[in-house]
Amino acid sequence: MKTNSNSYTIIYSAVIVVIVAFLLAFVYQALKPMQTANEALAKKKQILYSLNIRNLDDKAAEAKYNSVVKQEKTVDGSEMFICNVDGKTKYVFSMTGMGLWGGISGYVSVNDDKSTVYGAYFNHESETAGLGAEIKDNQQWQEKFQGKKLFKGNDRSDIALSVQKKVTDPETQVDAVTGATLTSNGVANMLHNGLGKFLKFLNSK
């Protein structure tokens, strides 16, 4: 076959495409177990972060997670983790929502009174660095959730924990991230909707 013919060019291109596709599929399958393991470890670390357990290497984080998390449950499509930290029961609730540019997610841990926040960790897909991304990058902002109440007074019919640009109820509200109003609103909605799925459990004895 003439190397300068159209047929040669088409066949050559097709063969290259097939080879590249095969190699990509092979690499994907070869790396998939490692990727899955990394994603599982990242999730475990985020749950530990919400329990105020940080700065552990991968091996230590895996071991700590296995010793702290005693039970996993699914409620209305969302995950809940029953944990033991220093001899005390903590409940970790997972949640997802929408930020300014994409999805956001988080874990909030609650004391055994089922009303007081023990810790929180939030993540995002594509928020703006230095603004919306602060929900993930700013540990001090996450720590502001510690000690906040899920409910307003004795009314346990709805989630009051929120993020507000202007705090009017220090017991249930956290200052919004400066310059990231829409992302902060997304976190507020995520808290309300995400924790709202667990209202029945939070009101159980």
N, C-alpha and C positions, 0 to 999 in steps of 0.2 A: 504494500500500500504506500502510495506517495505521502511523504510526511508533510507536504505543503497543501494537501487536498482538504476540502471541507469535511469529508467523511473521517479522515484521520483526526482532525481537530475535535470533532464531536465525540468520537469513540474515546480518545485520549482523556478528554475532560470528564466524560462519564465514569471512566475507570478511576480517575483521581478522586472524584466525588464519592464513589463507593468506598474506596480505601480510607479516605478521611472520615467518612461516616462510621465505618467499622471501628477505626481507632478511637474515635470519640466515645462510641458506645462501650468499647472495652474499658477505656479509662474511667468512664462514669461508673460502670459496674464494679470496677476494682476499688474505686475510692468511696463508693456508697456506704459500706459498713463504717468506715472511718468518719464520714460526714455525719451519719446517723448518731454515732457515739459522741461526737463533738456537740451536736445539737442537744442531745440528752444531758450531757454534762453542763452545758450552758444554762439549761433550764433548771437544773439542780442548784447551780450557783445562784441564780436569781431568786430562788425560793429561800436559800440561806441568807441572801442579802436582805430579804424582807424580814428575816428573823434577827437582823443586826449582826450576822456572822459573815465577816468579810476577810479579805486579804489571806485567803488560803490557796495553796497551789492545787493543781488538778487532783492529785492523789489524796491530799488532805480533805479537799472539798467532797470528794466521793465518799470517803470514810465518814465524814461528819454528817453528810446527808443521810447515810444509811443508819447512823446512830440516833439522829434527831427525828426523822420522819417515821412515824409509827403506822400510819394508815393513809391511803388515798381513796377519795370518793369522787363521783361525778354527780353533780346536781344541775339539772336543766342544761346539760351540755357544757357546764363549767366545772373545773377541777377544784377540789378542796383537799387540804392536807392537814391531818391531825398530827401535831408534833409535841415533843417533850424537850423543853429547854431548861436546863438547870433544875430539873425536877418539877417544872410547872408546864401545864398544858397550854399550847398555843394553837390557834387555827389559822391556816394560810388559805386565802381565797384568790383564785386566778380571775383575770378579767381582760377583756379586749375592747378597743374603741377606735375612734378616728381622730387623728391630729390634723394639722394644717395641710400636710403634704402626703400623708399616708397613715397606715395603721399604727396604733400605739397599743401597748399591753402593760400589765402590771400584776404584782402580787402584794396583797395587804395582809399582814398578820395581826391577829386580835387575841387579847388575853382571854383567860377562861371565863371571864364575866360576860363574854360575847358582846361587849359594847365599847371596849377601850382598845384603841390601836396600839399595837406593840411595835410595829415597824412597817416600812413600805419600800417597794422598789418598782420603778417604772422603766419601760423600754420603748423604743420607737423604730420605725423603718427608715424614715427620711426627713426628719425635722431639721430646721436650720441650725447649724452650729452656733453656739453662743446665745441662742434664743430658745426655740422650742426644744432643741436637743438637751437643754438643761434638765429636763425631766429625768433623763438618764445619767447625765454627766455630773450633775451637782448633788453630791451626797448630802451636803448641808440642807438643801431644799427638801430632799426626801426625809431627812431626820425631823423636819418640822411636823410630820404627821404623828410622830410618837406622842402618845398620851391624849390624842384627840378622841372625841366620842363619835360613835357611829350614829347615835340618835340624839335628838333634841329633848332634853329632860326625860320625862317618863313616857314620852310618845315613841313607841317602838314600831309604829305602823309603816314608817318610811325611813329611808336612809337620809340622814342630814349631813353626813361628812361630805365636804365639798372644797373646791378651790375657787377663791373669789378675788377679784381685783381690789375690792374694798372689803376687808373683814369686818363683819358686824357681830359675829358670834365666835369668839376665840376658842370656845370649847369644841366646835365642830368644823371650823373653817381654817384653811391654810392660805397664805398669800399666794397670788398667782405669780408665775414666772415673769419677771420684768421684760417687756417687749414681746411677749409671746401669748397674747390674749386668746387667740383661737386655739392654740395647743392646750392652754390651761383650761379653756372651756371643754375641750375634748376629754381632759383628765377628769374634770368635774362630772361630765356625763357618764364617763366610764365607771367612776366610783358609784354613782347612783344606780346605773343599770346593772353593773357587774355584781355589786354587793346585794342589790335588790333581789337577785336570784336566790340568795341564801337567807331571805327574811324568815322563812319558816324554821330553818335550823337555828338562826340567831335568836328566835323567840322560844325555842324549845328549852326545857329544863334539863 
